[in-house]
Amino acid sequence: MKKQKELIARLIVAASVILTPAAIKQAYATRGYWAVGGEWFLIPLGLLIAQFWKDVASTMTEEMDKKKRPLPAGNRIRAKHKST
């Protein structure tokens, strides 16, 4: 599972790196002059999204693992009373 999270994060970063030059060319063609605009934000945005993805995926995995674990003996009784 960890390898899948890492692979998806790397693909997000790779996509942002690959798309940035195309976005820069398109922005230049649209503007007619060279300028620094939002197209340069694609790489940092890709890094941010990749980090967010890894954090959210690991948190979800931890929470799912917590739900799978049985409660300690003392907490089973309390949990039973809370639900009724």
Secondary structure, 3 states (H helix, E strand, C coil): CHHHHHHHHHHHHHHHHHHHHHHHHHHHHHHCCCCCCHHHHHHHHHHHHHHHHHHHHHHHHHHHHHHHCCCCHHHHHHHHHHHC
